[in-house]
Amino acid sequence: MFMGEFQHSIDEKGRIIIPAKFRDLLGTSFVVTRGLDQCLFVYPQAEWEVMEQKLKTLPLMKSDARAFTRFFFSGATECGWDKQGRVNLPGTLRQYAKLEKDCVVLGVSNRVEIWSLETWQQYFQQSEDTFNEIAEKLVDFNFEL
């Protein structure tokens, strides 16, 4: 399981260091794609295959399903580590997530998320303000803290 929050920087070549404990769980080859809320999702191969199977079950005749599947898969790329434990993020993904210098790497259960520091701070502030409301809505999903 991935958990925790770490601040890192992207260098001028688009490389970022991922925390060692995340690298161990991601393995030597993993998938990076556009995530929701303007961040990147990073999946170990096994989790990516689970996500792929779930997306394959979406109805092709529904435009929202087609749009989401296109969004998710068209940005996906298989990545690996360099000798310093960095991953080189493609320019299109860096542009989507507005990753320029300061970044936040989050562990979120089955995936890692990479955010620009500014976007993460804005998102966190908005979410923090409504955290109790969000928690109450989770009851609708049979989830209780």
C-alpha positions in Angstrom: 0.0 0.0 0.0 1.2 3.5 -0.8 0.8 6.2 1.8 2.5 9.5 2.8 3.3 12.9 1.3 6.7 13.9 0.1 8.0 17.1 -1.6 10.4 16.8 -4.5 11.5 18.8 -7.4 11.5 18.1 -11.1 14.8 18.9 -12.9 15.1 20.7 -16.2 15.0 17.4 -18.1 11.6 16.4 -16.5 13.0 13.9 -14.0 11.7 13.5 -10.5 12.9 11.3 -7.6 10.2 9.0 -6.2 10.7 8.0 -2.5 12.5 4.7 -2.1 9.6 3.0 -0.4 7.4 3.8 -3.3 10.0 2.7 -5.8 10.1 -0.7 -4.1 6.4 -1.1 -4.4 6.2 0.2 -8.0 8.8 -2.3 -9.3 11.1 -1.8 -12.2 8.4 -1.0 -14.7 5.2 0.9 -14.0 2.6 3.1 -15.7 2.2 6.9 -15.5 -1.0 8.5 -16.8 -3.2 11.5 -16.5 -5.0 11.5 -13.2 -8.0 13.3 -12.0 -7.8 16.8 -10.4 -4.9 17.7 -12.6 -2.3 15.3 -11.2 -0.6 12.2 -12.5 -1.4 8.7 -11.4 1.4 6.2 -11.2 0.4 2.5 -11.1 2.5 -0.7 -10.5 2.0 -3.0 -13.5 -0.4 -5.3 -11.5 -2.6 -2.4 -10.5 -2.6 -1.0 -14.0 -3.8 -4.4 -15.3 -6.7 -4.3 -12.7 -7.6 -0.7 -13.9 -7.4 -1.8 -17.5 -9.8 -4.7 -16.9 -12.3 -2.4 -15.1 -12.2 0.2 -17.9 -12.8 -2.6 -20.5 -16.1 -3.3 -18.9 -17.4 0.3 -19.5 -20.1 0.4 -22.2 -18.6 1.4 -25.5 -22.0 2.9 -26.6 -21.8 5.6 -23.8 -20.0 8.7 -24.8 -18.8 9.4 -21.3 -17.3 6.0 -21.0 -15.5 6.4 -24.3 -14.2 9.9 -23.3 -12.9 8.7 -20.0 -11.2 5.7 -21.5 -9.5 7.9 -24.2 -8.4 10.4 -21.6 -7.0 7.7 -19.3 -5.2 5.5 -21.9 -4.0 8.1 -24.3 -1.8 9.7 -21.6 -0.5 6.4 -20.3 3.2 5.5 -20.7 5.3 2.7 -19.3 8.2 4.0 -17.3 11.2 2.8 -15.4 14.0 4.2 -13.2 17.3 5.7 -14.1 20.4 4.8 -11.9 19.6 7.6 -9.5 16.0 6.4 -8.8 14.4 9.1 -11.0 11.6 8.7 -13.5 11.6 10.9 -16.6 8.1 12.2 -17.1 6.9 12.8 -20.7 6.4 16.5 -21.6 2.7 16.0 -22.3 2.1 14.6 -18.8 4.2 17.4 -17.2 2.2 20.0 -19.1 -1.2 18.4 -18.1 -0.3 18.4 -14.4 1.5 21.8 -14.6 4.7 20.2 -13.2 7.5 22.7 -13.5 9.7 22.7 -10.4 8.2 22.0 -6.9 6.1 18.9 -6.7 4.3 16.7 -4.2 4.4 12.9 -4.4 1.5 11.2 -2.6 0.9 7.6 -1.7 -2.8 6.9 -2.2 -3.5 3.2 -1.4 -3.0 1.4 -4.8 -1.3 4.2 -6.6 1.1 7.1 -6.4 0.0 10.7 -7.4 2.3 13.4 -8.6 1.1 17.0 -8.1 2.5 20.4 -8.7 3.0 21.9 -5.2 0.8 24.9 -6.1 -2.1 22.7 -7.4 -1.8 20.4 -4.4 -1.9 23.3 -1.9 -5.0 24.7 -3.6 -6.7 21.3 -3.8 -5.8 20.5 -0.2 -7.1 23.8 1.1 -10.5 23.4 -0.7 -10.8 19.8 0.4 -9.8 20.6 4.0 -12.6 23.2 4.1 -15.2 20.6 3.2 -13.6 17.4 4.7 -16.5 16.9 7.1 -19.1 17.2 4.3 -17.1 14.8 2.2 -16.9 12.3 5.1 -20.6 12.4 5.6 -21.2 11.7 1.9 -19.1 8.5 2.2 -21.9 6.9 4.2 -23.8 6.7 0.9 -21.1 4.2 -0.2 -21.5 2.1 3.0 -18.2 3.6 4.4 -17.8 4.7 8.0 -14.8 5.9 9.8 
